[in-house]
Amino acid sequence: METQEMNEEFTDISDLVAADDEKNTMQVYEVGYHVIPTLSEAEVAQTVASIAGALKKAGVDVVGQREPVLVDLAYAIEKKIEGTLRSFPTAYFGWVAFEVAPQAVTTIDEALKGEEHVLRHLIIKTSRDTVAAVLADPSLDVGSPEVEEEVVSEGELDEALENLEEKSEV
């Protein structure tokens, strides 16, 4: 798939579907979602199962996925729950990549809008190769610990090299 096609911006899911539907072929999409952080692990699992059920009902072929992990959000997301507007600075983030006929994307979007525990979701077009690359590199996982680089001064490096030279001469 050409990069230009992959980077097209659509303001509405129906625009994305219409553009893909013209090609009349199965497409690979990814849905990223945030689940409210106040749920128990069992309730998060139930929400993920409900999302998986909506995808299965739409006839998707799952290409890859990551289970939700609790993450700090760049900004708080608000959602009305039981009549009260609540603000969430954290959420469980997960994603599923899948292949499906473009006509099914609108159905998936509507199903996710109806999920009471989903704060927000986004459906994008992707490719099998991109999904495989992300799955192969654990450092790209959301919520994975950042690797801190150890800073070594030039003097410490020179000293370490001298010690190695001394040991190799013995």
URPEJO-V403423 format. One record per residue. RES is the residue in three letters. PSI is psi in whole degrees, 0 to 359 (* if undefined). Layout:
RES&PSI  RES&PSI
This chain:
MET&136  GLU&145  THR&321  GLN&318  GLU&320  MET&334  ASN&7  GLU&141  GLU&137  PHE&134  THR&344  ASP&144  ILE&329  SER&330  ASP&318  LEU&315  VAL&316  ALA&318  ALA&319  ASP&326  ASP&329  GLU&332  LYS&341  ASN&37  THR&162  MET&143  GLN&156  VAL&127  TYR&164  GLU&136  VAL&123  GLY&140  TYR&151  HIS&131  VAL&143  ILE&140  PRO&352  THR&359  LEU&152  SER&167  GLU&322  ALA&320  GLU&324  VAL&316  ALA&320  GLN&321  THR&318  VAL&320  ALA&323  SER&319  ILE&315  ALA&322  GLY&319  ALA&320  LEU&317  LYS&317  LYS&328  ALA&354  GLY&31  VAL&158  ASP&110  VAL&130  VAL&326  GLY&163  GLN&161  ARG&133  GLU&152  PRO&141  VAL&149  LEU&126  VAL&154  ASP&136  LEU&153  ALA&330  TYR&156  ALA&142  ILE&133  GLU&144  LYS&139  LYS&120  ILE&122  GLU&43  GLY&357  THR&130  LEU&119  ARG&151  SER&133  PHE&113  PRO&349  THR&163  ALA&160  TYR&127  PHE&130  GLY&169  TRP&156  VAL&130  ALA&141  PHE&159  GLU&134  VAL&161  ALA&139  PRO&328  GLN&336  ALA&344  VAL&321  THR&320  THR&317  ILE&315  ASP&313  GLU&320  ALA&319  LEU&327  LYS&331  GLY&355  GLU&115  GLU&335  HIS&359  VAL&119  LEU&315  ARG&150  HIS&160  LEU&131  ILE&127  ILE&161  LYS&139  THR&200  SER&159  ARG&322  ASP&318  THR&317  VAL&315  ALA&320  ALA&319  VAL&318  LEU&331  ALA&345  ASP&96  PRO&338  SER&344  LEU&355  ASP&135  VAL&134  GLY&356  SER&145  PRO&139  GLU&137  VAL&122  GLU&130  GLU&135  GLU&125  VAL&125  VAL&130  SER&163  GLU&323  GLY&317  GLU&324  LEU&316  ASP&318  GLU&318  ALA&320  LEU&320  GLU&318  ASN&321  LEU&319  GLU&318  GLU&319  LYS&326  SER&338  GLU&337  VAL&*
